[in-house]
Amino acid sequence: MRWQDTVISIAQLCFVLAMLPSIRSNDKPAAATSIMNVVLVCTIAASLLSLKLWFSAVTALAIAATWALLAVQKVKLDKK
């Protein structure tokens, strides 16, 4: 494993943890913001995969999943 993979993975895990309060809160970012972040982070994950930074790619996908969850939550809130 490359040291860069470790550093990027740890930083990205911190991003996931930092997003937990937003997931639990009633206040959500705009759905368009969340969807754009999903697309961009998935693009980053693909780039990380091409560099064989496996853990970084997985943690990037975890970030994308949290943004996707926020998007779904926002859409559901807006429908109420």
PDB file with one MODEL, atoms N, CA, C and O in Angstrom:
MODEL        1
ATOM      1  N   MET A   1       0.842  -1.178   0.000  1.00  0.00           N
ATOM      2  CA  MET A   1       0.000   0.000   0.000  1.00  0.00           C
ATOM      3  C   MET A   1       0.892   1.248   0.000  1.00  0.00           C
ATOM      4  O   MET A   1       1.896   1.322   0.709  1.00  0.00           O
ATOM      5  N   ARG A   2       0.498   2.198  -0.799  1.00  0.00           N
ATOM      6  CA  ARG A   2       1.231   3.459  -0.848  1.00  0.00           C
ATOM      7  C   ARG A   2       0.800   4.356   0.299  1.00  0.00           C
ATOM      8  O   ARG A   2      -0.347   4.313   0.744  1.00  0.00           O
ATOM      9  N   TRP A   3       1.733   5.167   0.767  1.00  0.00           N
ATOM     10  CA  TRP A   3       1.405   6.064   1.873  1.00  0.00           C
ATOM     11  C   TRP A   3       0.317   7.054   1.477  1.00  0.00           C
ATOM     12  O   TRP A   3      -0.482   7.469   2.317  1.00  0.00           O
ATOM     13  N   GLN A   4       0.281   7.432   0.203  1.00  0.00           N
ATOM     14  CA  GLN A   4      -0.736   8.381  -0.257  1.00  0.00           C
ATOM     15  C   GLN A   4      -2.140   7.788  -0.099  1.00  0.00           C
ATOM     16  O   GLN A   4      -3.088   8.497   0.239  1.00  0.00           O
ATOM     17  N   ASP A   5      -2.258   6.498  -0.343  1.00  0.00           N
ATOM     18  CA  ASP A   5      -3.541   5.818  -0.204  1.00  0.00           C
ATOM     19  C   ASP A   5      -4.031   5.912   1.241  1.00  0.00           C
ATOM     20  O   ASP A   5      -5.213   6.152   1.488  1.00  0.00           O
ATOM     21  N   THR A   6      -3.134   5.725   2.172  1.00  0.00           N
ATOM     22  CA  THR A   6      -3.476   5.811   3.592  1.00  0.00           C
ATOM     23  C   THR A   6      -3.906   7.219   3.974  1.00  0.00           C
ATOM     24  O   THR A   6      -4.933   7.399   4.626  1.00  0.00           O
ATOM     25  N   VAL A   7      -3.132   8.211   3.574  1.00  0.00           N
ATOM     26  CA  VAL A   7      -3.425   9.599   3.926  1.00  0.00           C
ATOM     27  C   VAL A   7      -4.760  10.046   3.334  1.00  0.00           C
ATOM     28  O   VAL A   7      -5.581  10.648   4.026  1.00  0.00           O
ATOM     29  N   ILE A   8      -4.971   9.751   2.062  1.00  0.00           N
ATOM     30  CA  ILE A   8      -6.224  10.138   1.403  1.00  0.00           C
ATOM     31  C   ILE A   8      -7.407   9.417   2.047  1.00  0.00           C
ATOM     32  O   ILE A   8      -8.453  10.025   2.272  1.00  0.00           O
ATOM     33  N   SER A   9      -7.253   8.147   2.340  1.00  0.00           N
ATOM     34  CA  SER A   9      -8.336   7.367   2.959  1.00  0.00           C
ATOM     35  C   SER A   9      -8.729   7.925   4.312  1.00  0.00           C
ATOM     36  O   SER A   9      -9.915   8.064   4.608  1.00  0.00           O
ATOM     37  N   ILE A  10      -7.746   8.246   5.131  1.00  0.00           N
ATOM     38  CA  ILE A  10      -8.026   8.798   6.461  1.00  0.00           C
ATOM     39  C   ILE A  10      -8.750  10.142   6.333  1.00  0.00           C
ATOM     40  O   ILE A  10      -9.729  10.394   7.036  1.00  0.00           O
ATOM     41  N   ALA A  11      -8.267  10.992   5.442  1.00  0.00           N
ATOM     42  CA  ALA A  11      -8.909  12.300   5.244  1.00  0.00           C
ATOM     43  C   ALA A  11     -10.355  12.127   4.776  1.00  0.00           C
ATOM     44  O   ALA A  11     -11.253  12.830   5.239  1.00  0.00           O
ATOM     45  N   GLN A  12     -10.567  11.197   3.864  1.00  0.00           N
ATOM     46  CA  GLN A  12     -11.916  10.986   3.341  1.00  0.00           C
ATOM     47  C   GLN A  12     -12.838  10.376   4.394  1.00  0.00           C
ATOM     48  O   GLN A  12     -14.027  10.693   4.426  1.00  0.00           O
ATOM     49  N   LEU A  13     -12.320   9.522   5.239  1.00  0.00           N
ATOM     50  CA  LEU A  13     -13.131   8.989   6.335  1.00  0.00           C
ATOM     51  C   LEU A  13     -13.556  10.111   7.277  1.00  0.00           C
ATOM     52  O   LEU A  13     -14.663  10.095   7.816  1.00  0.00           O
ATOM     53  N   CYS A  14     -12.671  11.080   7.471  1.00  0.00           N
ATOM     54  CA  CYS A  14     -13.025  12.245   8.289  1.00  0.00           C
ATOM     55  C   CYS A  14     -14.158  13.035   7.636  1.00  0.00           C
ATOM     56  O   CYS A  14     -15.036  13.545   8.331  1.00  0.00           O
ATOM     57  N   PHE A  15     -14.145  13.141   6.302  1.00  0.00           N
ATOM     58  CA  PHE A  15     -15.249  13.801   5.598  1.00  0.00           C
ATOM     59  C   PHE A  15     -16.571  13.070   5.841  1.00  0.00           C
ATOM     60  O   PHE A  15     -17.601  13.699   6.081  1.00  0.00           O
ATOM     61  N   VAL A  16     -16.531  11.748   5.777  1.00  0.00           N
ATOM     62  CA  VAL A  16     -17.747  10.967   6.012  1.00  0.00           C
ATOM     63  C   VAL A  16     -18.259  11.229   7.428  1.00  0.00           C
ATOM     64  O   VAL A  16     -19.454  11.449   7.625  1.00  0.00           O
ATOM     65  N   LEU A  17     -17.376  11.205   8.396  1.00  0.00           N
ATOM     66  CA  LEU A  17     -17.771  11.460   9.780  1.00  0.00           C
ATOM     67  C   LEU A  17     -18.317  12.878   9.946  1.00  0.00           C
ATOM     68  O   LEU A  17     -19.272  13.096  10.692  1.00  0.00           O
ATOM     69  N   ALA A  18     -17.713  13.831   9.255  1.00  0.00           N
ATOM     70  CA  ALA A  18     -18.168  15.221   9.345  1.00  0.00           C
ATOM     71  C   ALA A  18     -19.562  15.401   8.751  1.00  0.00           C
ATOM     72  O   ALA A  18     -20.269  16.343   9.109  1.00  0.00           O
ATOM     73  N   MET A  19     -19.958  14.516   7.854  1.00  0.00           N
ATOM     74  CA  MET A  19     -21.268  14.617   7.221  1.00  0.00           C
ATOM     75  C   MET A  19     -22.383  13.971   8.050  1.00  0.00           C
ATOM     76  O   MET A  19     -23.561  14.192   7.772  1.00  0.00           O
ATOM     77  N   LEU A  20     -22.030  13.190   9.047  1.00  0.00           N
ATOM     78  CA  LEU A  20     -23.042  12.511   9.860  1.00  0.00           C
ATOM     79  C   LEU A  20     -24.030  13.480  10.521  1.00  0.00           C
ATOM     80  O   LEU A  20     -25.225  13.187  10.536  1.00  0.00           O
ATOM     81  N   PRO A  21     -23.591  14.609  11.064  1.00  0.00           N
ATOM     82  CA  PRO A  21     -24.584  15.530  11.634  1.00  0.00           C
ATOM     83  C   PRO A  21     -25.606  16.020  10.602  1.00  0.00           C
ATOM     84  O   PRO A  21     -26.775  16.210  10.939  1.00  0.00           O
ATOM     85  N   SER A  22     -25.189  16.223   9.374  1.00  0.00           N
ATOM     86  CA  SER A  22     -26.128  16.640   8.322  1.00  0.00           C
ATOM     87  C   SER A  22     -27.121  15.537   7.997  1.00  0.00           C
ATOM     88  O   SER A  22     -28.288  15.806   7.716  1.00  0.00           O
ATOM     89  N   ILE A  23     -26.658  14.302   8.035  1.00  0.00           N
ATOM     90  CA  ILE A  23     -27.547  13.174   7.764  1.00  0.00           C
ATOM     91  C   ILE A  23     -28.602  13.062   8.858  1.00  0.00           C
ATOM     92  O   ILE A  23     -29.755  12.734   8.575  1.00  0.00           O
ATOM     93  N   ARG A  24     -28.222  13.330  10.093  1.00  0.00           N
ATOM     94  CA  ARG A  24     -29.143  13.226  11.227  1.00  0.00           C
ATOM     95  C   ARG A  24     -30.030  14.458  11.390  1.00  0.00           C
ATOM     96  O   ARG A  24     -31.090  14.376  12.010  1.00  0.00           O
ATOM     97  N   SER A  25     -29.617  15.575  10.851  1.00  0.00           N
ATOM     98  CA  SER A  25     -30.329  16.838  11.029  1.00  0.00           C
ATOM     99  C   SER A  25     -31.537  16.938  10.104  1.00  0.00           C
ATOM    100  O   SER A  25     -31.629  16.233   9.099  1.00  0.00           O
ATOM    101  N   ASN A  26     -32.461  17.826  10.461  1.00  0.00           N
ATOM    102  CA  ASN A  26     -33.586  18.125   9.574  1.00  0.00           C
ATOM    103  C   ASN A  26     -33.195  19.108   8.481  1.00  0.00           C
ATOM    104  O   ASN A  26     -33.892  19.227   7.473  1.00  0.00           O
ATOM    105  N   ASP A  27     -32.092  19.810   8.673  1.00  0.00           N
ATOM    106  CA  ASP A  27     -31.599  20.749   7.659  1.00  0.00           C
ATOM    107  C   ASP A  27     -30.712  19.992   6.680  1.00  0.00           C
ATOM    108  O   ASP A  27     -29.762  19.317   7.078  1.00  0.00           O
ATOM    109  N   LYS A  28     -31.032  20.113   5.397  1.00  0.00           N
ATOM    110  CA  LYS A  28     -30.290  19.402   4.358  1.00  0.00           C
ATOM    111  C   LYS A  28     -29.813  20.394   3.304  1.00  0.00           C
ATOM    112  O   LYS A  28     -30.468  21.410   3.068  1.00  0.00           O
ATOM    113  N   PRO A  29     -28.679  20.109   2.669  1.00  0.00           N
ATOM    114  CA  PRO A  29     -28.263  20.948   1.543  1.00  0.00           C
ATOM    115  C   PRO A  29     -29.209  20.731   0.360  1.00  0.00           C
ATOM    116  O   PRO A  29     -29.951  19.750   0.313  1.00  0.00           O
ATOM    117  N   ALA A  30     -29.170  21.645  -0.572  1.00  0.00           N
ATOM    118  CA  ALA A  30     -30.011  21.529  -1.763  1.00  0.00           C
ATOM    119  C   ALA A  30     -29.723  20.198  -2.471  1.00  0.00           C
ATOM    120  O   ALA A  30     -28.583  19.734  -2.505  1.00  0.00           O
ATOM    121  N   ALA A  31     -30.762  19.605  -3.025  1.00  0.00           N
ATOM    122  CA  ALA A  31     -30.615  18.320  -3.727  1.00  0.00           C
ATOM    123  C   ALA A  31     -29.624  18.444  -4.881  1.00  0.00           C
ATOM    124  O   ALA A  31     -28.821  17.540  -5.112  1.00  0.00           O
ATOM    125  N   ALA A  32     -29.679  19.565  -5.609  1.00  0.00           N
ATOM    126  CA  ALA A  32     -28.764  19.752  -6.737  1.00  0.00           C
ATOM    127  C   ALA A  32     -27.309  19.763  -6.272  1.00  0.00           C
ATOM    128  O   ALA A  32     -26.432  19.231  -6.953  1.00  0.00           O
ATOM    129  N   THR A  33     -27.057  20.359  -5.128  1.00  0.00           N
ATOM    130  CA  THR A  33     -25.699  20.376  -4.569  1.00  0.00           C
ATOM    131  C   THR A  33     -25.252  18.961  -4.246  1.00  0.00           C
ATOM    132  O   THR A  33     -24.130  18.572  -4.571  1.00  0.00           O
ATOM    133  N   SER A  34     -26.120  18.193  -3.609  1.00  0.00           N
ATOM    134  CA  SER A  34     -25.777  16.825  -3.237  1.00  0.00           C
ATOM    135  C   SER A  34     -25.536  15.958  -4.464  1.00  0.00           C
ATOM    136  O   SER A  34     -24.585  15.177  -4.499  1.00  0.00           O
ATOM    137  N   ILE A  35     -26.390  16.093  -5.465  1.00  0.00           N
ATOM    138  CA  ILE A  35     -26.243  15.282  -6.688  1.00  0.00           C
ATOM    139  C   ILE A  35     -24.946  15.629  -7.412  1.00  0.00           C
ATOM    140  O   ILE A  35     -24.245  14.741  -7.895  1.00  0.00           O
ATOM    141  N   MET A  36     -24.630  16.918  -7.487  1.00  0.00           N
ATOM    142  CA  MET A  36     -23.370  17.327  -8.131  1.00  0.00           C
ATOM    143  C   MET A  36     -22.177  16.746  -7.382  1.00  0.00           C
ATOM    144  O   MET A  36     -21.210  16.301  -8.000  1.00  0.00           O
ATOM    145  N   ASN A  37     -22.242  16.748  -6.066  1.00  0.00           N
ATOM    146  CA  ASN A  37     -21.143  16.172  -5.288  1.00  0.00           C
ATOM    147  C   ASN A  37     -21.020  14.670  -5.518  1.00  0.00           C
ATOM    148  O   ASN A  37     -19.907  14.147  -5.568  1.00  0.00           O
ATOM    149  N   VAL A  38     -22.136  13.972  -5.659  1.00  0.00           N
ATOM    150  CA  VAL A  38     -22.089  12.531  -5.968  1.00  0.00           C
ATOM    151  C   VAL A  38     -21.339  12.310  -7.279  1.00  0.00           C
ATOM    152  O   VAL A  38     -20.446  11.467  -7.356  1.00  0.00           O
ATOM    153  N   VAL A  39     -21.707  13.069  -8.303  1.00  0.00           N
ATOM    154  CA  VAL A  39     -21.074  12.917  -9.614  1.00  0.00           C
ATOM    155  C   VAL A  39     -19.571  13.213  -9.536  1.00  0.00           C
ATOM    156  O   VAL A  39     -18.753  12.455 -10.058  1.00  0.00           O
ATOM    157  N   LEU A  40     -19.225  14.310  -8.888  1.00  0.00           N
ATOM    158  CA  LEU A  40     -17.810  14.700  -8.816  1.00  0.00           C
ATOM    159  C   LEU A  40     -16.983  13.717  -7.998  1.00  0.00           C
ATOM    160  O   LEU A  40     -15.868  13.373  -8.391  1.00  0.00           O
ATOM    161  N   VAL A  41     -17.513  13.261  -6.867  1.00  0.00           N
ATOM    162  CA  VAL A  41     -16.753  12.328  -6.032  1.00  0.00           C
ATOM    163  C   VAL A  41     -16.634  10.965  -6.710  1.00  0.00           C
ATOM    164  O   VAL A  41     -15.619  10.288  -6.546  1.00  0.00           O
ATOM    165  N   CYS A  42     -17.642  10.553  -7.462  1.00  0.00           N
ATOM    166  CA  CYS A  42     -17.531   9.313  -8.236  1.00  0.00           C
ATOM    167  C   CYS A  42     -16.448   9.440  -9.309  1.00  0.00           C
ATOM    168  O   CYS A  42     -15.737   8.478  -9.597  1.00  0.00           O
ATOM    169  N   THR A  43     -16.330  10.615  -9.890  1.00  0.00           N
ATOM    170  CA  THR A  43     -15.267  10.863 -10.865  1.00  0.00           C
ATOM    171  C   THR A  43     -13.899  10.757 -10.198  1.00  0.00           C
ATOM    172  O   THR A  43     -12.969  10.176 -10.757  1.00  0.00           O
ATOM    173  N   ILE A  44     -13.790  11.318  -9.010  1.00  0.00           N
ATOM    174  CA  ILE A  44     -12.536  11.206  -8.255  1.00  0.00           C
ATOM    175  C   ILE A  44     -12.262   9.743  -7.918  1.00  0.00           C
ATOM    176  O   ILE A  44     -11.123   9.287  -8.024  1.00  0.00           O
ATOM    177  N   ALA A  45     -13.297   9.003  -7.512  1.00  0.00           N
ATOM    178  CA  ALA A  45     -13.118   7.581  -7.192  1.00  0.00           C
ATOM    179  C   ALA A  45     -12.596   6.807  -8.404  1.00  0.00           C
ATOM    180  O   ALA A  45     -11.719   5.954  -8.267  1.00  0.00           O
ATOM    181  N   ALA A  46     -13.133   7.104  -9.582  1.00  0.00           N
ATOM    182  CA  ALA A  46     -12.656   6.432 -10.797  1.00  0.00           C
ATOM    183  C   ALA A  46     -11.184   6.756 -11.048  1.00  0.00           C
ATOM    184  O   ALA A  46     -10.411   5.886 -11.448  1.00  0.00           O
ATOM    185  N   SER A  47     -10.810   7.989 -10.817  1.00  0.00           N
ATOM    186  CA  SER A  47      -9.398   8.381 -10.981  1.00  0.00           C
ATOM    187  C   SER A  47      -8.514   7.649  -9.987  1.00  0.00           C
ATOM    188  O   SER A  47      -7.424   7.191 -10.330  1.00  0.00           O
ATOM    189  N   LEU A  48      -8.983   7.543  -8.765  1.00  0.00           N
ATOM    190  CA  LEU A  48      -8.210   6.827  -7.743  1.00  0.00           C
ATOM    191  C   LEU A  48      -8.073   5.347  -8.095  1.00  0.00           C
ATOM    192  O   LEU A  48      -7.019   4.747  -7.884  1.00  0.00           O
ATOM    193  N   LEU A  49      -9.136   4.766  -8.628  1.00  0.00           N
ATOM    194  CA  LEU A  49      -9.053   3.371  -9.078  1.00  0.00           C
ATOM    195  C   LEU A  49      -8.014   3.199 -10.174  1.00  0.00           C
ATOM    196  O   LEU A  49      -7.274   2.216 -10.190  1.00  0.00           O
ATOM    197  N   SER A  50      -7.961   4.159 -11.092  1.00  0.00           N
ATOM    198  CA  SER A  50      -6.994   4.063 -12.187  1.00  0.00           C
ATOM    199  C   SER A  50      -5.557   4.150 -11.678  1.00  0.00           C
ATOM    200  O   SER A  50      -4.630   3.664 -12.326  1.00  0.00           O
ATOM    201  N   LEU A  51      -5.381   4.768 -10.521  1.00  0.00           N
ATOM    202  CA  LEU A  51      -4.056   4.854  -9.903  1.00  0.00           C
ATOM    203  C   LEU A  51      -3.783   3.695  -8.937  1.00  0.00           C
ATOM    204  O   LEU A  51      -2.732   3.629  -8.301  1.00  0.00           O
ATOM    205  N   LYS A  52      -4.760   2.784  -8.846  1.00  0.00           N
ATOM    206  CA  LYS A  52      -4.675   1.626  -7.954  1.00  0.00           C
ATOM    207  C   LYS A  52      -4.574   2.034  -6.486  1.00  0.00           C
ATOM    208  O   LYS A  52      -3.906   1.377  -5.687  1.00  0.00           O
ATOM    209  N   LEU A  53      -5.250   3.129  -6.149  1.00  0.00           N
ATOM    210  CA  LEU A  53      -5.360   3.560  -4.757  1.00  0.00           C
ATOM    211  C   LEU A  53      -6.705   3.042  -4.245  1.00  0.00           C
ATOM    212  O   LEU A  53      -7.688   3.776  -4.147  1.00  0.00           O
ATOM    213  N   TRP A  54      -6.706   1.746  -3.925  1.00  0.00           N
ATOM    214  CA  TRP A  54      -7.937   1.024  -3.641  1.00  0.00           C
ATOM    215  C   TRP A  54      -8.703   1.568  -2.444  1.00  0.00           C
ATOM    216  O   TRP A  54      -9.908   1.801  -2.538  1.00  0.00           O
ATOM    217  N   PHE A  55      -8.030   1.773  -1.329  1.00  0.00           N
ATOM    218  CA  PHE A  55      -8.716   2.252  -0.129  1.00  0.00           C
ATOM    219  C   PHE A  55      -9.257   3.660  -0.339  1.00  0.00           C
ATOM    220  O   PHE A  55     -10.349   3.992   0.121  1.00  0.00           O
ATOM    221  N   SER A  56      -8.490   4.474  -1.030  1.00  0.00           N
ATOM    222  CA  SER A  56      -8.945   5.835  -1.328  1.00  0.00           C
ATOM    223  C   SER A  56     -10.190   5.805  -2.206  1.00  0.00           C
ATOM    224  O   SER A  56     -11.112   6.595  -2.006  1.00  0.00           O
ATOM    225  N   ALA A  57     -10.219   4.907  -3.165  1.00  0.00           N
ATOM    226  CA  ALA A  57     -11.389   4.794  -4.039  1.00  0.00           C
ATOM    227  C   ALA A  57     -12.618   4.357  -3.236  1.00  0.00           C
ATOM    228  O   ALA A  57     -13.714   4.881  -3.441  1.00  0.00           O
ATOM    229  N   VAL A  58     -12.438   3.412  -2.335  1.00  0.00           N
ATOM    230  CA  VAL A  58     -13.561   2.940  -1.517  1.00  0.00           C
ATOM    231  C   VAL A  58     -14.069   4.051  -0.611  1.00  0.00           C
ATOM    232  O   VAL A  58     -15.279   4.229  -0.470  1.00  0.00           O
ATOM    233  N   THR A  59     -13.164   4.796   0.003  1.00  0.00           N
ATOM    234  CA  THR A  59     -13.614   5.874   0.886  1.00  0.00           C
ATOM    235  C   THR A  59     -14.236   7.012   0.080  1.00  0.00           C
ATOM    236  O   THR A  59     -15.133   7.695   0.576  1.00  0.00           O
ATOM    237  N   ALA A  60     -13.781   7.224  -1.142  1.00  0.00           N
ATOM    238  CA  ALA A  60     -14.434   8.218  -2.004  1.00  0.00           C
ATOM    239  C   ALA A  60     -15.859   7.771  -2.315  1.00  0.00           C
ATOM    240  O   ALA A  60     -16.778   8.589  -2.328  1.00  0.00           O
ATOM    241  N   LEU A  61     -16.041   6.499  -2.563  1.00  0.00           N
ATOM    242  CA  LEU A  61     -17.394   5.983  -2.804  1.00  0.00           C
ATOM    243  C   LEU A  61     -18.268   6.103  -1.553  1.00  0.00           C
ATOM    244  O   LEU A  61     -19.480   6.294  -1.657  1.00  0.00           O
ATOM    245  N   ALA A  62     -17.656   5.993  -0.380  1.00  0.00           N
ATOM    246  CA  ALA A  62     -18.410   6.203   0.856  1.00  0.00           C
ATOM    247  C   ALA A  62     -18.877   7.654   0.959  1.00  0.00           C
ATOM    248  O   ALA A  62     -19.997   7.916   1.398  1.00  0.00           O
ATOM    249  N   ILE A  63     -18.030   8.590   0.557  1.00  0.00           N
ATOM    250  CA  ILE A  63     -18.429   9.998   0.531  1.00  0.00           C
ATOM    251  C   ILE A  63     -19.576  10.189  -0.459  1.00  0.00           C
ATOM    252  O   ILE A  63     -20.560  10.863  -0.153  1.00  0.00           O
ATOM    253  N   ALA A  64     -19.449   9.602  -1.634  1.00  0.00           N
ATOM    254  CA  ALA A  64     -20.510   9.713  -2.644  1.00  0.00           C
ATOM    255  C   ALA A  64     -21.819   9.142  -2.096  1.00  0.00           C
ATOM    256  O   ALA A  64     -22.889   9.701  -2.335  1.00  0.00           O
ATOM    257  N   ALA A  65     -21.736   8.042  -1.372  1.00  0.00           N
ATOM    258  CA  ALA A  65     -22.940   7.432  -0.798  1.00  0.00           C
ATOM    259  C   ALA A  65     -23.586   8.352   0.236  1.00  0.00           C
ATOM    260  O   ALA A  65     -24.812   8.439   0.304  1.00  0.00           O
ATOM    261  N   THR A  66     -22.780   9.033   1.034  1.00  0.00           N
ATOM    262  CA  THR A  66     -23.362   9.946   2.022  1.00  0.00           C
ATOM    263  C   THR A  66     -24.026  11.140   1.342  1.00  0.00           C
ATOM    264  O   THR A  66     -25.077  11.602   1.786  1.00  0.00           O
ATOM    265  N   TRP A  67     -23.415  11.642   0.260  1.00  0.00           N
ATOM    266  CA  TRP A  67     -24.046  12.732  -0.499  1.00  0.00           C
ATOM    267  C   TRP A  67     -25.337  12.245  -1.147  1.00  0.00           C
ATOM    268  O   TRP A  67     -26.328  12.975  -1.193  1.00  0.00           O
ATOM    269  N   ALA A  68     -25.324  11.017  -1.646  1.00  0.00           N
ATOM    270  CA  ALA A  68     -26.540  10.470  -2.259  1.00  0.00           C
ATOM    271  C   ALA A  68     -27.643  10.333  -1.209  1.00  0.00           C
ATOM    272  O   ALA A  68     -28.806  10.625  -1.487  1.00  0.00           O
ATOM    273  N   LEU A  69     -27.282   9.894  -0.016  1.00  0.00           N
ATOM    274  CA  LEU A  69     -28.259   9.784   1.064  1.00  0.00           C
ATOM    275  C   LEU A  69     -28.845  11.158   1.397  1.00  0.00           C
ATOM    276  O   LEU A  69     -30.052  11.288   1.604  1.00  0.00           O
ATOM    277  N   LEU A  70     -27.993  12.176   1.447  1.00  0.00           N
ATOM    278  CA  LEU A  70     -28.480  13.534   1.701  1.00  0.00           C
ATOM    279  C   LEU A  70     -29.425  14.002   0.598  1.00  0.00           C
ATOM    280  O   LEU A  70     -30.423  14.666   0.879  1.00  0.00           O
ATOM    281  N   ALA A  71     -29.122  13.664  -0.641  1.00  0.00           N
ATOM    282  CA  ALA A  71     -29.999  14.041  -1.754  1.00  0.00           C
ATOM    283  C   ALA A  71     -31.365  13.382  -1.609  1.00  0.00           C
ATOM    284  O   ALA A  71     -32.395  14.032  -1.788  1.00  0.00           O
ATOM    285  N   VAL A  72     -31.370  12.097  -1.287  1.00  0.00           N
ATOM    286  CA  VAL A  72     -32.633  11.373  -1.108  1.00  0.00           C
ATOM    287  C   VAL A  72     -33.425  11.965   0.054  1.00  0.00           C
ATOM    288  O   VAL A  72     -34.638  12.156  -0.043  1.00  0.00           O
ATOM    289  N   GLN A  73     -32.736  12.250   1.144  1.00  0.00           N
ATOM    290  CA  GLN A  73     -33.408  12.844   2.296  1.00  0.00           C
ATOM    291  C   GLN A  73     -34.032  14.195   1.939  1.00  0.00           C
ATOM    292  O   GLN A  73     -35.158  14.485   2.343  1.00  0.00           O
ATOM    293  N   LYS A  74     -33.302  15.021   1.181  1.00  0.00           N
ATOM    294  CA  LYS A  74     -33.801  16.335   0.810  1.00  0.00           C
ATOM    295  C   LYS A  74     -35.029  16.215  -0.089  1.00  0.00           C
ATOM    296  O   LYS A  74     -36.004  16.942   0.098  1.00  0.00           O
ATOM    297  N   VAL A  75     -34.992  15.314  -1.054  1.00  0.00           N
ATOM    298  CA  VAL A  75     -36.127  15.115  -1.952  1.00  0.00           C
ATOM    299  C   VAL A  75     -37.353  14.665  -1.153  1.00  0.00           C
ATOM    300  O   VAL A  75     -38.462  15.138  -1.401  1.00  0.00           O
ATOM    301  N   LYS A  76     -37.157  13.764  -0.206  1.00  0.00           N
ATOM    302  CA  LYS A  76     -38.267  13.292   0.623  1.00  0.00           C
ATOM    303  C   LYS A  76     -38.821  14.418   1.486  1.00  0.00           C
ATOM    304  O   LYS A  76     -40.035  14.534   1.654  1.00  0.00           O
ATOM    305  N   LEU A  77     -37.940  15.244   2.029  1.00  0.00           N
ATOM    306  CA  LEU A  77     -38.389  16.377   2.847  1.00  0.00           C
ATOM    307  C   LEU A  77     -39.181  17.387   2.012  1.00  0.00           C
ATOM    308  O   LEU A  77     -40.180  17.943   2.469  1.00  0.00           O
ATOM    309  N   ASP A  78     -38.721  17.610   0.794  1.00  0.00           N
ATOM    310  CA  ASP A  78     -39.387  18.582  -0.084  1.00  0.00           C
ATOM    311  C   ASP A  78     -40.769  18.100  -0.515  1.00  0.00           C
ATOM    312  O   ASP A  78     -41.644  18.917  -0.804  1.00  0.00           O
ATOM    313  N   LYS A  79     -40.975  16.794  -0.560  1.00  0.00           N
ATOM    314  CA  LYS A  79     -42.271  16.239  -0.959  1.00  0.00           C
ATOM    315  C   LYS A  79     -43.328  16.387   0.136  1.00  0.00           C
ATOM    316  O   LYS A  79     -44.527  16.366  -0.142  1.00  0.00           O
ATOM    317  N   LYS A  80     -42.877  16.536   1.376  1.00  0.00           N
ATOM    318  CA  LYS A  80     -43.835  16.640   2.493  1.00  0.00           C
ATOM    319  C   LYS A  80     -44.529  17.971   2.531  1.00  0.00           C
ATOM    320  O   LYS A  80     -45.359  18.209   3.408  1.00  0.00           O
TER     321      LYS A  80
ENDMDL
END
